[in-house]
């Protein structure tokens, strides 16, 4: 029997960790036409949730999301109209949690009741297919609609993708944000077998997914991360490793290129000061794709690199449904093994986000829903 109230963490406004309020009297939503009701089992933490809570998307912010900024937020200091991932205002209160794994327990009108009992991962991008490709994402679960930091959530039935996998719910919860972002990045640059791709932030959720998905394609990987994480990054499949604190990234890559001949692509989730060097290490007609700016949103580039090397630069925020479908296929074929560094109970979401912001984790941080 589905209860009328549930436990959840409610975001009551932009700002610090205090804006996350745990409650056990939140109303359980009802699925509308074309929707399903999920019993949420796990929801992993992602940068989008933190960026939205703090107001980091506002153009007034020019630095990366530091631990201090993540803790205190920017209440009263940002442009509300641009304070979410979609560059629009969001409504409060809001239940965040974009990366959901769970079970279908009820369906709305026009949804086959046979869906009840499906074990699912949720594609967090709600699309309008009348819009152009890559611009179809009109809502993002946990930002524009309530998400998975609660015991129940409603999503469009088409977004709740049935999986047949032995992975735990915590592991499955890594797929919707980290892996869908990584897969879309590699789809957009059309990464091929035997190509060499440089992955920044290689120990994080998206970075570790990029390595795994690049290796599935038969590509070769240079991983960039903290020195302490070299062993783990190599174990994921990176053939070469560069410490993120290296003073001359171009020189470090040049030593590798001497063996491989070229860097075909860069998959960047870090941004900041290294961006110029990342363009410099690409071969002629190389591809640069970014889906994050954890080191800072503002970067200096030399347009002569872009122009005279005929480079392609791509930004990714809303993966296409086809990319998410690829992930479901990989899951059902047993080809993915997401890394869960640590799991926290829902009531400790503040502590979990604090841990996430310290950037000491490898892979993903999951929230388990009681």
C-alpha positions as CSV (number, residue, x, y, z in Angstrom):
1,X,0.0,0.0,0.0
2,X,1.3,3.4,-1.0
3,X,1.4,5.9,2.0
4,X,0.2,9.5,1.8
5,X,3.3,10.9,3.4
6,X,7.0,10.2,2.9
7,X,10.4,11.2,4.1
8,X,12.3,13.6,1.9
9,X,14.9,16.4,1.8
10,X,13.4,19.6,0.6
11,X,15.5,22.5,-0.8
12,X,13.9,25.7,0.5
13,X,16.0,28.2,-1.4
14,X,19.4,29.0,-2.9
15,X,22.2,29.1,-0.3
16,X,24.1,26.9,2.0
17,X,23.7,23.4,3.4
18,X,21.1,24.7,5.8
19,X,18.7,25.1,2.8
20,X,18.4,21.3,2.7
21,X,15.6,20.4,5.2
22,X,14.9,16.8,6.1
23,X,11.2,16.1,6.7
24,X,9.1,13.0,7.2
25,X,5.7,14.6,6.4
26,X,6.1,15.3,2.7
27,X,3.1,14.5,0.6
28,X,3.5,11.5,-1.7
29,X,2.9,12.6,-5.3
30,X,0.4,11.1,-7.6
31,X,1.3,10.1,-11.2
32,X,-0.4,12.2,-13.8
33,X,-1.2,11.1,-17.4
34,X,1.8,9.4,-18.9
35,X,3.7,9.3,-15.7
36,X,4.8,6.5,-13.2
37,X,5.2,6.7,-9.5
38,X,8.6,5.4,-8.3
39,X,9.6,4.0,-5.0
40,X,13.1,5.5,-5.0
41,X,15.8,3.2,-3.7
42,X,18.9,5.3,-4.3
43,X,19.9,8.7,-5.8
44,X,23.5,9.5,-6.4
45,X,24.9,13.0,-5.8
46,X,25.8,15.1,-8.8
47,X,27.3,18.6,-9.4
48,X,24.0,19.9,-10.9
49,X,22.3,19.5,-7.5
50,X,25.0,21.4,-5.7
51,X,25.4,24.0,-8.4
52,X,21.7,24.7,-8.2
53,X,21.5,24.8,-4.5
54,X,24.3,27.2,-4.1
55,X,23.3,29.5,-7.0
56,X,26.6,28.7,-8.8
57,X,25.0,28.9,-12.3
58,X,24.5,32.7,-11.8
59,X,26.9,34.7,-14.0
60,X,28.0,36.5,-10.8
61,X,30.0,33.4,-9.9
62,X,33.4,33.3,-11.6
63,X,35.1,30.5,-9.7
64,X,34.7,26.8,-9.3
65,X,32.4,25.3,-6.7
66,X,34.9,25.2,-3.7
67,X,34.1,23.4,-0.5
68,X,33.6,26.8,1.2
69,X,31.3,28.0,-1.5
70,X,29.4,24.8,-1.5
71,X,28.8,25.0,2.3
72,X,27.6,28.6,2.5
73,X,26.1,29.1,-1.0
74,X,25.4,32.5,-2.5
75,X,22.1,33.5,-1.0
76,X,21.2,37.1,-2.0
77,X,24.2,37.4,-4.4
78,X,23.0,35.9,-7.6
79,X,20.7,36.6,-10.6
80,X,17.7,34.4,-9.9
81,X,16.8,34.2,-13.5
82,X,20.0,32.3,-14.3
83,X,20.4,30.3,-11.2
84,X,19.8,26.8,-12.5
85,X,21.4,24.4,-15.0
86,X,18.8,25.4,-17.6
87,X,19.7,29.1,-17.0
88,X,16.2,29.8,-15.6
89,X,14.8,30.3,-12.2
90,X,13.5,27.3,-10.3
91,X,10.6,27.1,-7.9
92,X,10.9,26.4,-4.2
93,X,10.4,24.2,-2.2
94,X,12.0,21.6,-4.5
95,X,13.1,18.0,-3.9
96,X,16.4,17.6,-5.7
97,X,18.0,14.4,-6.8
98,X,18.4,13.9,-10.5
99,X,20.0,10.5,-10.5
100,X,17.4,8.0,-9.6
101,X,17.2,4.2,-9.4
102,X,14.1,2.5,-8.0
103,X,10.9,0.6,-8.8
104,X,7.6,1.5,-10.5
105,X,4.8,1.1,-7.9
106,X,1.9,2.9,-9.6
107,X,1.0,4.4,-13.0
108,X,-1.0,7.3,-14.3
109,X,-3.6,7.4,-17.1
110,X,-2.4,6.0,-20.5
111,X,0.4,3.9,-18.9
112,X,0.3,0.1,-19.1
113,X,-0.2,-1.3,-15.6
114,X,2.3,-4.0,-16.6
115,X,4.9,-1.4,-15.8
116,X,4.3,-1.9,-12.1
117,X,7.2,-3.8,-10.6
118,X,9.7,-2.6,-13.2
119,X,13.2,-2.0,-11.8
120,X,14.3,1.2,-13.4
121,X,16.9,4.0,-13.9
122,X,15.5,7.4,-14.7
123,X,16.6,9.5,-17.7
124,X,16.7,12.9,-16.0
125,X,16.1,14.9,-19.2
126,X,12.5,15.6,-20.0
127,X,12.3,16.4,-23.7
128,X,10.1,18.3,-26.2
129,X,10.7,16.5,-29.5
130,X,9.3,19.4,-31.5
131,X,12.6,21.2,-30.7
132,X,15.9,20.7,-32.5
133,X,18.3,18.0,-31.6
134,X,20.5,18.8,-28.6
135,X,17.9,21.5,-27.7
136,X,15.1,19.2,-26.7
137,X,15.7,19.2,-23.0
138,X,13.0,21.4,-21.5
139,X,13.1,20.1,-17.9
140,X,15.6,18.4,-15.7
141,X,14.5,16.1,-12.9
142,X,15.4,17.5,-9.5
143,X,15.7,21.1,-10.9
144,X,12.5,21.9,-12.7
145,X,10.5,18.9,-11.3
146,X,10.9,17.1,-8.0
147,X,13.5,14.3,-7.9
148,X,14.9,11.5,-5.9
149,X,15.9,12.8,-2.5
150,X,12.7,11.3,-1.2
151,X,11.0,8.0,-0.9
152,X,8.7,8.5,-3.9
153,X,8.9,10.5,-7.1
154,X,6.9,10.8,-10.3
155,X,8.5,10.9,-13.7
156,X,7.3,10.5,-17.3
157,X,6.9,6.8,-18.1
158,X,9.2,7.1,-21.1
159,X,12.0,8.4,-18.8
160,X,11.8,5.4,-16.4
161,X,13.9,2.9,-18.3
162,X,13.5,-0.7,-17.3
163,X,16.8,-2.5,-16.6
164,X,17.7,-6.2,-16.2
165,X,20.9,-6.0,-14.1
166,X,22.4,-7.5,-11.0
167,X,23.9,-4.2,-10.0
168,X,22.7,-2.7,-6.6
169,X,20.4,0.3,-6.6
170,X,23.3,2.4,-5.3
171,X,25.4,1.3,-8.4
172,X,22.4,1.9,-10.7
173,X,21.9,5.4,-9.3
174,X,25.3,6.4,-10.8
175,X,23.9,5.9,-14.3
176,X,21.4,8.7,-14.9
177,X,23.7,11.7,-14.5
178,X,27.3,10.6,-14.5
179,X,27.1,8.0,-17.2
180,X,24.6,9.7,-19.4
181,X,26.7,12.8,-19.5
182,X,29.8,10.8,-20.3
183,X,28.1,8.7,-23.0
184,X,26.7,11.8,-24.6
185,X,30.1,13.5,-24.6
186,X,31.7,10.5,-26.4
187,X,28.7,10.2,-28.8
188,X,29.1,13.9,-29.7
189,X,32.8,13.6,-30.6
190,X,32.2,10.2,-32.2
191,X,35.1,8.6,-30.4
192,X,36.4,5.6,-32.2
193,X,38.5,2.5,-31.6
194,X,42.2,3.1,-31.2
195,X,41.8,6.9,-30.8
196,X,43.5,8.6,-27.9
197,X,41.3,10.6,-25.6
198,X,42.5,12.8,-22.7
199,X,40.0,12.7,-19.7
200,X,40.2,15.4,-17.0
201,X,38.6,14.9,-13.6
202,X,39.2,11.2,-14.3
203,X,38.5,10.0,-10.7
204,X,35.1,11.6,-10.4
205,X,31.7,10.2,-11.4
206,X,31.7,11.5,-14.9
207,X,35.4,11.1,-15.4
208,X,35.5,7.5,-14.3
209,X,32.4,6.8,-16.5
210,X,34.3,8.4,-19.4
211,X,37.2,6.0,-19.0
212,X,34.9,3.0,-18.8
213,X,32.8,4.0,-21.8
214,X,35.9,5.0,-23.8
215,X,37.4,1.6,-23.2
216,X,34.2,-0.1,-24.3
217,X,34.7,1.7,-27.6
218,X,38.3,0.4,-27.8
219,X,39.8,3.9,-27.4
220,X,43.0,4.6,-25.4
221,X,42.8,6.9,-22.4
222,X,45.1,9.5,-20.7
223,X,43.6,10.2,-17.3
224,X,44.2,13.5,-15.4
225,X,43.4,13.5,-11.6
226,X,45.0,13.9,-8.2
227,X,48.3,12.0,-7.8
228,X,46.8,9.9,-4.9
229,X,44.2,8.5,-7.3
230,X,46.6,7.2,-10.0
231,X,46.3,3.6,-9.1
232,X,42.5,3.7,-9.3
233,X,42.4,5.7,-12.5
234,X,44.7,3.2,-14.1
235,X,42.7,0.3,-12.8
236,X,39.6,1.8,-14.6
237,X,41.5,1.4,-17.9
238,X,43.5,4.6,-18.3
239,X,46.8,3.6,-20.1
240,X,48.5,6.9,-19.1
241,X,48.2,9.2,-16.1
242,X,49.0,12.8,-15.5
243,X,48.7,14.5,-12.1
244,X,46.3,17.4,-12.2
245,X,48.8,19.6,-10.4
246,X,51.3,19.3,-13.2
247,X,52.8,22.7,-14.1
248,X,53.1,22.1,-17.8
249,X,50.3,20.0,-19.2
250,X,51.5,20.4,-22.7
251,X,54.9,19.0,-21.9
252,X,53.4,16.1,-19.9
253,X,51.2,15.2,-22.9
254,X,54.0,15.6,-25.3
255,X,55.9,12.8,-23.6
256,X,52.9,10.6,-24.1
257,X,52.3,11.7,-27.7
258,X,55.9,10.6,-28.5
259,X,54.6,7.1,-28.0
260,X,51.2,7.4,-29.5
261,X,51.5,10.0,-32.2
262,X,48.6,12.3,-31.4
263,X,45.7,13.2,-29.1
264,X,42.5,12.8,-31.0
265,X,40.0,14.2,-28.4
266,X,39.7,15.8,-25.0
267,X,36.8,15.1,-22.7
268,X,36.9,17.8,-20.1
269,X,34.8,18.2,-17.0
270,X,37.2,20.6,-15.2
271,X,37.6,23.7,-17.2
272,X,39.5,26.6,-15.6
273,X,43.1,27.4,-16.3
274,X,44.0,24.2,-18.1
275,X,41.6,24.8,-21.0
276,X,44.1,26.6,-23.2
277,X,46.6,23.8,-22.8
278,X,43.9,21.2,-23.6
279,X,43.3,22.8,-27.0
280,X,47.0,23.0,-27.6
281,X,47.5,19.2,-27.2
282,X,44.9,18.3,-29.7
283,X,45.9,17.2,-33.2
284,X,44.7,19.0,-36.3
285,X,40.9,18.4,-36.6
286,X,40.8,17.2,-33.0
287,X,37.7,17.4,-30.9
288,X,37.2,19.0,-27.5
289,X,34.0,18.3,-25.5
290,X,33.1,19.8,-22.1
291,X,30.3,19.1,-19.7
292,X,31.6,20.7,-16.5
293,X,33.7,23.5,-15.0
294,X,34.5,22.4,-11.5
295,X,37.8,24.3,-11.6
296,X,36.0,27.5,-12.8
297,X,33.6,28.6,-15.6
298,X,35.9,31.2,-17.1
299,X,38.7,30.1,-19.4
300,X,41.2,31.8,-21.7
301,X,41.7,30.2,-25.1
302,X,43.7,31.2,-28.2
303,X,41.3,31.4,-31.2
304,X,44.3,30.6,-33.4
305,X,44.2,27.1,-32.0
306,X,40.6,26.7,-32.8
307,X,40.8,28.3,-36.3
308,X,44.1,27.1,-37.7
309,X,43.9,23.6,-36.3
310,X,40.3,23.2,-37.5
311,X,39.3,22.1,-34.1
312,X,35.7,21.3,-32.9
313,X,34.5,22.5,-29.5
314,X,31.3,21.0,-28.1
315,X,29.3,21.8,-24.9
316,X,27.1,19.1,-23.4
317,X,24.4,19.6,-20.8
318,X,21.3,17.6,-21.9
319,X,22.1,14.1,-23.2
320,X,19.8,12.7,-25.9
321,X,17.5,9.8,-25.3
322,X,19.6,7.6,-27.7
323,X,22.6,8.0,-25.5
324,X,20.6,6.9,-22.4
325,X,19.4,3.9,-24.4
326,X,23.0,2.9,-25.1
327,X,23.6,2.8,-21.3
328,X,20.5,0.6,-20.7
329,X,21.9,-1.8,-23.4
330,X,25.3,-1.8,-21.7
331,X,23.7,-2.5,-18.3
332,X,21.5,-5.3,-19.6
333,X,24.6,-6.8,-21.2
334,X,26.6,-6.6,-18.0
335,X,29.2,-4.3,-19.4
336,X,29.1,-1.5,-16.8
337,X,30.4,-1.5,-13.2
338,X,30.0,2.0,-11.7
339,X,32.2,2.9,-8.7
340,X,30.4,3.8,-5.5
341,X,32.9,5.4,-3.2
342,X,30.5,5.7,-0.3
343,X,26.8,5.6,0.5
344,X,24.9,7.8,3.0
345,X,21.3,7.6,4.3
346,X,18.8,10.2,3.1
347,X,18.8,11.9,6.5
348,X,22.5,12.6,6.1
349,X,22.3,14.4,2.7
350,X,24.1,17.5,4.1
351,X,27.0,15.3,5.3
352,X,27.0,13.5,2.0
353,X,27.3,16.7,0.1
354,X,30.0,17.9,2.4
355,X,31.9,14.7,1.7
356,X,31.3,15.1,-2.1
357,X,32.6,18.7,-2.1
358,X,35.9,17.6,-0.5
359,X,36.7,15.8,-3.8
360,X,38.5,13.0,-2.0
361,X,36.1,10.4,-3.4
362,X,36.7,8.1,-6.4
363,X,33.7,7.5,-8.5
364,X,30.3,8.3,-7.1
365,X,28.6,9.1,-3.8
366,X,25.2,7.5,-3.4
367,X,22.2,8.4,-1.2
368,X,20.3,5.3,-0.1
369,X,16.6,5.9,0.5
370,X,15.0,3.9,3.4
